Amino acid sequence: MATKENDQIIKENNCENKMGLPCVLEAFMSIFERGSISNKCCGELVVLGKVCHSALVKRTLENPLFKYLSLATIIAKSIQTWNHCLAMIDSPSPSA
């Protein structure tokens, strides 16, 4: 079952301890609700890594509380958030 696979990936990679709670919430909102993710949180997301990011999103989608969401939409928003963060990290804006 996918749940055990995602849980194993999350545990083995220590995924739940790589981002601070404010950035976890920001990333969650940008994928599952409406919102944007800051440069700071993009940095944390990229450090988290794509494997952890994908496993955490998939595990969230397995929660019955989110059964009303469109799988395709959430996966697309997850990829969009990941790509946005990679672009932000690769080309940081000039510091003030």
Long-range contacts (C-beta under 8 A, 24 or more apart in sequence): 2-58, 2-62, 3-59, 3-62, 6-55, 6-56, 6-58, 6-59, 6-62, 7-59, 9-51, 9-52, 9-55, 10-52, 10-55, 10-56, 10-59, 13-49, 13-51, 13-52, 13-55, 15-48, 15-49, 15-52, 15-55, 15-56, 16-56, 18-44, 18-47, 18-48, 18-49, 18-52, 19-44, 19-45, 19-47, 19-48, 20-44, 27-81, 28-60, 30-77, 30-81, 31-57, 31-74, 31-77, 31-78, 31-81, 32-60, 32-66, 32-69, 32-74, 32-77, 37-81, 37-84, 37-85, 39-88, 39-92, 39-93, 41-85, 42-84, 42-85, 42-88, 42-89, 43-85, 43-89, 45-81, 45-82, 45-85, 46-85, 46-86, 46-89, 50-82, 53-78, 53-82, 54-78
